[in-house]
Amino acid sequence: MINCTNCSSKLERKPSIIKNWNFCDSHCMAEYYAKSGAFSGENNKAWQGGDIDYYGPNWRSQRKKTRIRDNYTCQDCGLTEKEYGHELSVHHIIPFRQFNSDWECANKLSNLVSLCEHPCHRNRHRNMVDDIV
């Protein structure tokens, strides 16, 4: 018998499957990870630093030019801003942070693409994390 890492409930486990962390179920595991921050921020192997709030003085104009160039259409799924109901996101193909604050290079139109936020922009970021991990 061992204890759940999260709630301390008694668990019956074969010695061959006892790990460093043992949980009653996926709910207990998720609750533990949320409380402990075990895989978030700097503890996550895909961590690349915090959010970037400023993309340089030309960001707004480059963002607008990108949406115009892309005909206000998500370049992954083809959804238009009109169909989407609000402005599309503009995504850095090569992540901004890789340019070490060189916003002129990071914000070149060739490095920007219009995407709907969900699911396409989120998928691009998920795929970037998969490439890192």
N, CA and C of each residue as an Amber inpcrd file, in Angstrom:
protein
   399
   0.8430000  -1.1850000   0.0000000   0.0000000   0.0000000   0.0000000
   0.8900000   1.2510000   0.0000000   0.4890000   2.2050000  -0.8090000
   1.1760000   3.5000000  -0.8430000   0.1180000   4.5890000  -0.7940000
   0.5430000   5.8410000  -0.6590000  -0.3860000   6.9650000  -0.6030000
  -0.3970000   7.7270000  -1.9200000  -1.5720000   8.2580000  -2.2650000
  -1.6980000   9.1460000  -3.4240000  -0.8410000  10.3790000  -3.1610000
  -0.0670000  10.7750000  -4.1170000   0.8130000  11.9400000  -3.9830000
   0.0140000  13.2100000  -3.7240000  -1.2210000  13.2710000  -4.2220000
  -2.0340000  14.4770000  -4.0860000  -2.8880000  14.4820000  -2.8210000
  -3.7180000  13.4550000  -2.6380000  -4.7140000  13.4890000  -1.5580000
  -4.3960000  12.5540000  -0.3970000  -3.3290000  11.7930000  -0.5060000
  -2.8710000  10.8550000   0.5320000  -3.7790000   9.6500000   0.7450000
  -4.7360000   9.4260000  -0.1390000  -5.5570000   8.2150000  -0.0440000
  -4.6680000   6.9970000  -0.2240000  -5.0600000   5.9150000   0.4120000
  -4.3070000   4.6630000   0.2940000  -4.5420000   4.0550000  -1.0850000
  -3.4610000   3.6190000  -1.7170000  -3.5330000   2.9980000  -3.0370000
  -2.8850000   1.6260000  -2.9780000  -3.4870000   0.6960000  -3.6670000
  -2.8930000  -0.6250000  -3.7760000  -2.1780000  -0.6980000  -5.1140000
  -0.8720000  -0.8900000  -5.0870000  -0.0790000  -0.9280000  -6.3170000
   0.8880000  -2.1000000  -6.2650000   1.1020000  -2.7080000  -7.4000000
   2.1360000  -3.7300000  -7.5060000   3.4860000  -3.0210000  -7.4300000
   4.4560000  -3.6110000  -6.7900000   5.7840000  -2.9770000  -6.6940000
   6.3610000  -2.5820000  -8.0510000   6.0130000  -3.3240000  -9.0830000
   6.5750000  -3.0290000 -10.4070000   6.0310000  -1.7430000 -11.0210000
   4.9000000  -1.2300000 -10.5090000   4.3550000   0.0060000 -11.0950000
   4.3940000   1.1890000 -10.1370000   5.0570000   1.0350000  -9.0030000
   5.1970000   2.1680000  -8.0890000   6.2200000   3.1300000  -8.6820000
   5.8100000   4.3980000  -8.7710000   6.6600000   5.4420000  -9.3550000
   6.9460000   6.4980000  -8.2910000   7.6730000   7.5400000  -8.6880000
   7.9210000   8.6460000  -7.7580000   6.6180000   9.3220000  -7.3560000
   5.7140000   9.4670000  -8.3270000   4.4200000  10.0940000  -8.0700000
   3.3450000   9.0750000  -8.3830000   2.4440000   8.8710000  -7.4510000
   1.3460000   7.9210000  -7.6170000   0.0420000   8.6340000  -7.3050000
  -0.9460000   8.4600000  -8.1530000  -2.2090000   9.1730000  -8.0110000
  -3.3890000   8.2190000  -8.0710000  -4.4940000   8.6200000  -7.4240000
  -5.7370000   7.8420000  -7.4590000  -6.2630000   7.7430000  -8.8830000
  -6.2620000   8.8950000  -9.5650000  -6.8290000   8.9710000 -10.9110000
  -6.2860000  10.2210000 -11.5980000  -6.7550000  10.4710000 -12.8160000
  -6.2560000  11.6180000 -13.5820000  -6.6570000  12.9450000 -12.9440000
  -7.7930000  12.9850000 -12.2300000  -8.2110000  14.2150000 -11.5520000
  -7.1990000  14.5790000 -10.4620000  -6.8250000  13.6020000  -9.6570000
  -5.8330000  13.8490000  -8.5960000  -4.4990000  14.2850000  -9.1970000
  -4.1160000  13.6520000 -10.2950000  -2.8560000  14.0030000 -10.9430000
  -2.9010000  15.4500000 -11.4480000  -3.9960000  15.8340000 -12.1300000
  -4.1260000  17.1940000 -12.6590000  -4.1420000  18.2200000 -11.5310000
  -4.8410000  17.9010000 -10.4540000  -4.9060000  18.8040000  -9.3030000
  -3.5140000  19.0050000  -8.6960000  -2.7670000  17.9310000  -8.5700000
  -1.4150000  18.0140000  -8.0210000  -0.5070000  18.8780000  -8.9040000
  -0.5370000  18.6320000 -10.2110000   0.3100000  19.3970000 -11.1240000
  -0.0630000  20.8740000 -11.1040000  -1.3590000  21.1700000 -11.0180000
  -1.8030000  22.5680000 -10.9760000  -1.3160000  23.2510000  -9.6960000
  -1.4190000  22.5590000  -8.5700000  -0.9950000  23.1300000  -7.2860000
   0.5170000  23.2820000  -7.1970000   1.2250000  22.2770000  -7.6570000
   2.6770000  22.2500000  -7.4530000   3.4640000  23.0130000  -8.5090000
   2.8550000  23.2270000  -9.6760000   3.5950000  23.8510000 -10.7690000
   4.6910000  22.9440000 -11.2950000   4.5240000  21.6410000 -11.0950000
   5.5630000  20.6750000 -11.4520000   5.9670000  20.7360000 -12.9160000
   5.0430000  21.0490000 -13.7920000   5.3630000  21.0730000 -15.2190000
   5.0110000  22.4070000 -15.8590000   4.9920000  23.4700000 -15.0870000
   4.6670000  24.7650000 -15.6800000   5.8350000  25.7270000 -15.5100000
   5.8390000  26.7360000 -16.3590000   6.9060000  27.7250000 -16.3080000
   8.2680000  27.1030000 -16.5090000   9.2140000  27.4880000 -15.7050000
  10.5910000  27.0190000 -15.8390000  10.7360000  25.5200000 -15.5820000
   9.7390000  24.9170000 -14.9530000   9.7880000  23.4750000 -14.6880000
   9.3840000  22.6400000 -15.8990000   8.9080000  23.2820000 -16.9470000
   8.4960000  22.5780000 -18.1590000   9.6710000  22.5430000 -19.1280000
   9.9660000  21.3650000 -19.6920000  11.1340000  21.2650000 -20.5670000
  10.9780000  22.0550000 -21.8630000   9.7600000  22.4860000 -22.1830000
   9.5390000  23.3020000 -23.3730000   9.5930000  24.8040000 -23.0640000
   9.8440000  25.1730000 -21.8050000   9.8610000  26.5780000 -21.3780000
  10.8990000  27.3720000 -22.1590000  10.4880000  28.5330000 -22.6680000
  11.4130000  29.3940000 -23.4010000  11.4240000  30.8080000 -22.8440000
  10.9550000  30.9800000 -21.6430000  10.8820000  32.3100000 -21.0610000
   9.4370000  32.7600000 -20.9760000   9.2100000  33.8740000 -20.3140000
   7.8500000  34.3700000 -20.1240000   7.2530000  34.9750000 -21.3760000
   6.0250000  35.4550000 -21.2130000   5.3370000  36.0890000 -22.3290000
   6.0660000  37.3510000 -22.7630000   5.9710000  37.6320000 -24.0450000
   6.5270000  38.8660000 -24.5900000   5.3510000  39.8090000 -24.8140000
   5.4030000  40.9750000 -24.1850000   4.2970000  41.9200000 -24.2890000
   4.5250000  42.9760000 -25.3620000   5.7560000  43.1470000 -25.8060000
   6.0660000  44.2250000 -26.7410000   6.8360000  43.6650000 -27.9210000
   6.2850000  43.8600000 -29.1180000   6.9050000  43.3420000 -30.3380000
   7.5510000  44.4350000 -31.1860000   7.8190000  45.5830000 -30.5860000
   8.4870000  46.6650000 -31.3060000   7.5120000  47.7070000 -31.8190000
   8.0430000  48.8830000 -32.1960000   7.1910000  49.9980000 -32.6020000
   6.4550000  49.7780000 -33.9240000   6.9030000  48.8340000 -34.7410000
   6.2340000  48.6150000 -36.0280000   5.2140000  47.4720000 -35.9800000
   5.0020000  46.8890000 -34.8030000   4.1480000  45.7100000 -34.7000000
   2.7290000  45.9540000 -35.2100000   2.1050000  47.0430000 -34.7690000
   0.7110000  47.2930000 -35.1850000   0.5920000  47.4270000 -36.6970000
   1.5080000  48.1640000 -37.3100000   1.4200000  48.3510000 -38.7640000
   1.7350000  47.0470000 -39.5010000   2.7100000  46.2810000 -39.0270000
   3.0420000  45.0030000 -39.6690000   1.9050000  43.9960000 -39.5060000
   1.2750000  44.0460000 -38.3680000   0.1330000  43.1660000 -38.1140000
  -0.9870000  43.4740000 -39.1100000  -1.2610000  44.7560000 -39.2770000
  -2.3100000  45.1670000 -40.2170000  -1.9410000  44.7780000 -41.6550000
  -0.6790000  45.0380000 -42.0440000  -0.2250000  44.6920000 -43.3980000
  -0.3280000  43.1850000 -43.6510000  -0.0380000  42.3990000 -42.6330000
  -0.1210000  40.9350000 -42.7710000  -1.5610000  40.5090000 -43.0220000
  -2.4880000  41.0560000 -42.2610000  -3.8970000  40.6920000 -42.4360000
  -4.4000000  41.1170000 -43.8080000  -3.9650000  42.2860000 -44.2860000
  -4.3470000  42.7400000 -45.6330000  -3.7570000  41.7980000 -46.6800000
  -2.4480000  41.5140000 -46.5630000  -1.7870000  40.6190000 -47.5120000
  -2.4930000  39.2660000 -47.5820000  -2.9180000  38.7640000 -46.4320000
  -3.5630000  37.4500000 -46.3620000  -5.0680000  37.5220000 -46.6340000
  -5.5110000  38.6990000 -47.1140000  -6.9200000  38.8950000 -47.4830000
  -7.8570000  38.5860000 -46.3090000  -7.4150000  38.9360000 -45.0970000
  -8.2150000  38.7430000 -43.8840000  -8.7100000  37.3020000 -43.7560000
  -7.8260000  36.3640000 -44.1290000  -8.1850000  34.9440000 -44.1590000
  -7.1330000  34.1300000 -43.4130000  -7.5900000  33.2120000 -42.5640000
  -6.6760000  32.3020000 -41.8690000  -5.9390000  31.4780000 -42.9080000
  -4.6230000  31.4930000 -42.8280000  -3.8060000  30.8100000 -43.8270000
  -3.7240000  29.3020000 -43.6130000  -4.2650000  28.8140000 -42.5070000
  -4.2830000  27.3670000 -42.2850000  -5.6270000  26.7360000 -42.6500000
  -6.7330000  27.3750000 -42.2510000  -8.0390000  26.7420000 -42.4810000
  -8.9240000  27.4780000 -43.4780000  -8.5410000  28.7030000 -43.8670000
  -9.3090000  29.4460000 -44.8610000 -10.4740000  30.2520000 -44.3110000
 -10.6480000  30.2890000 -42.9930000 -11.7240000  31.0510000 -42.3720000
 -11.4410000  32.5450000 -42.5100000 -12.4430000  33.3290000 -42.9140000
 -12.2560000  34.7760000 -43.0400000 -12.5730000  35.4610000 -41.7090000
 -12.0830000  36.7020000 -41.5610000 -12.4040000  37.4610000 -40.3540000
 -13.9060000  37.6410000 -40.2200000 -14.5910000  37.8510000 -41.3360000
 -16.0440000  38.0390000 -41.2980000 -16.7170000  36.7820000 -40.7370000
 -16.2850000  35.6170000 -41.2050000 -16.8500000  34.3570000 -40.7050000
 -16.4530000  34.1160000 -39.2470000 -15.2400000  34.5210000 -38.9090000
 -14.6880000  34.2880000 -37.5750000 -15.3370000  35.1970000 -36.5310000
 -15.7100000  36.3980000 -36.9400000 -16.3980000  37.3120000 -36.0390000
 -15.5170000  38.3510000 -35.3780000 -14.2150000  38.2680000 -35.5720000
 -13.2890000  39.3020000 -35.0820000 -11.9510000  39.1500000 -35.7840000
 -11.0100000  40.0410000 -35.4500000  -9.7180000  40.0370000 -36.1410000
  -8.9670000  38.7290000 -35.9370000  -8.2780000  38.3230000 -36.9800000
  -7.4170000  37.1500000 -36.8900000  -6.1490000  37.4930000 -36.1130000
  -5.5260000  36.5040000 -35.5450000  -4.2260000  36.6710000 -34.8960000
  -3.1510000  36.7270000 -35.9700000  -2.0380000  37.3670000 -35.6540000
  -0.8830000  37.3520000 -36.5510000   0.2340000  36.6340000 -35.8030000
   0.7390000  35.5900000 -36.4150000   1.6900000  34.6630000 -35.8020000
   3.0890000  34.8670000 -36.3740000   4.0940000  34.8710000 -35.5030000
   5.4970000  34.8700000 -35.9350000   5.8710000  33.4370000 -36.2980000
   6.2240000  33.1840000 -37.5390000   6.5940000  31.8420000 -37.9900000
   7.8490000  31.3800000 -37.2490000   8.8830000  32.1990000 -37.2670000
  10.0420000  31.9810000 -36.3950000   9.7560000  32.8160000 -35.1500000
   9.7100000  32.2110000 -33.9650000   9.3030000  32.9320000 -32.7610000
  10.0900000  34.2200000 -32.5240000   9.3780000  35.2480000 -32.0790000
   9.9490000  36.5640000 -31.8300000  11.1900000  36.4810000 -30.9490000
  11.1280000  35.6690000 -29.9070000  12.2430000  35.6180000 -28.9450000
  13.5350000  35.1100000 -29.5800000  13.4430000  34.3900000 -30.6800000
  14.6590000  33.9010000 -31.3380000  15.4300000  35.0180000 -32.0440000
  14.8120000  36.1810000 -32.1700000  15.4730000  37.3230000 -32.8100000
  16.1750000  38.2190000 -31.7940000  16.1620000  37.8300000 -30.5200000
  16.8300000  38.6070000 -29.4690000  16.4630000  40.0850000 -29.5140000
  15.1690000  40.3580000 -29.5510000  14.6130000  41.7190000 -29.5540000
  14.8900000  42.4990000 -30.8310000  15.3810000  41.8730000 -31.8830000
  15.5490000  42.5440000 -33.1770000  14.1840000  42.5550000 -33.8640000
  13.3480000  43.4880000 -33.4330000  11.9630000  43.5270000 -33.8880000
  11.8370000  43.7760000 -35.3820000  12.8030000  44.4790000 -35.9830000
  12.7160000  44.7240000 -37.4300000  12.7670000  43.4140000 -38.2140000
  13.6710000  42.5290000 -37.8450000  13.7580000  41.2200000 -38.5230000
  12.5930000  40.3220000 -38.1300000  12.2650000  40.3040000 -36.8520000
  11.1870000  39.4300000 -36.3680000   9.8530000  39.7770000 -37.0100000
   9.6370000  41.0650000 -37.2720000   8.3470000  41.5220000 -37.7810000
   8.3160000  41.7090000 -39.2930000   9.2690000  41.1270000 -39.9990000
   9.2070000  41.1720000 -41.4670000   7.9640000  40.4140000 -41.9170000
   7.3240000  40.9110000 -42.9560000   6.1000000  40.2660000 -43.4410000
   6.3260000  38.8010000 -43.7950000   7.5140000  38.4710000 -44.2410000
   7.8040000  37.0750000 -44.5980000   7.8210000  36.1540000 -43.3750000
   7.8620000  36.7360000 -42.1690000   7.8590000  35.9470000 -40.9370000
   6.5100000  35.9880000 -40.2310000   5.5160000  36.5840000 -40.8610000
   4.2090000  36.7390000 -40.2290000   3.1280000  36.0620000 -41.0510000
   2.1330000  35.5190000 -40.3600000   1.0280000  34.8430000 -41.0350000
  -0.2590000  35.0740000 -40.2330000  -1.3730000  35.2850000 -40.9310000
  -2.6770000  35.4720000 -40.2990000  -3.2980000  34.1180000 -39.9880000
  -3.7750000  33.9670000 -38.7390000  -4.3870000  32.7100000 -38.3100000
  -5.5820000  32.9820000 -37.4060000  -6.6090000  32.1300000 -37.4980000
  -7.6680000  32.1980000 -36.4920000  -7.0450000  31.6980000 -35.1810000
  -7.5020000  32.2410000 -34.0610000  -6.8810000  31.8820000 -32.7790000
  -7.1130000  30.4150000 -32.4340000  -8.3540000  29.9920000 -32.6420000
  -8.6810000  28.6040000 -32.2970000  -9.3820000  27.9420000 -33.4560000
  -8.8590000  26.9080000 -34.0150000  -7.7580000  26.1240000 -33.4650000
  -6.3890000  26.4230000 -34.0680000  -6.3130000  27.1690000 -35.1660000
  -5.0710000  27.2160000 -35.9600000  -3.8730000  27.8290000 -35.2390000
  -4.0400000  29.0050000 -34.6000000  -2.9080000  29.6320000 -33.9130000
  -2.4450000  28.7480000 -32.7570000  -3.3990000  28.2100000 -32.0180000
  -3.0430000  27.3200000 -30.9070000  -2.3190000  26.0800000 -31.4180000
  -2.7670000  25.5410000 -32.5420000  -2.1000000  24.3680000 -33.1160000
  -0.6680000  24.6870000 -33.5170000  -0.4440000  25.8700000 -34.0950000
   0.9250000  26.2510000 -34.4710000   1.8260000  26.2660000 -33.2420000
   1.3260000  26.8350000 -32.1380000   2.1330000  26.8840000 -30.9190000
   2.3100000  25.4940000 -30.3280000   1.2900000  24.6750000 -30.3840000
   1.4030000  23.3030000 -29.8890000   2.4610000  22.5510000 -30.6930000
   2.4610000  22.7380000 -32.0010000   3.4500000  22.0730000 -32.8500000
   4.8600000  22.5740000 -32.5640000   4.9880000  23.8800000 -32.2310000
   6.3050000  24.4170000 -31.8900000   6.8300000  23.7350000 -30.6330000
   5.9600000  23.5300000 -29.6460000   6.3600000  22.8620000 -28.4070000
   6.7470000  21.4240000 -28.7060000   5.9830000  20.7410000 -29.5610000
   6.3130000  19.3640000 -29.9320000   7.6910000  19.2900000 -30.5740000
   8.0420000  20.2900000 -31.3840000   9.3570000  20.3110000 -32.0300000
  10.4820000  20.4830000 -31.0120000  10.2160000  21.2470000 -29.9500000
  11.2190000  21.5080000 -28.9180000  11.4300000  20.2640000 -28.0690000
  10.3250000  19.6600000 -27.6660000  10.3570000  18.5000000 -26.7720000
  10.7560000  17.3140000 -27.5750000
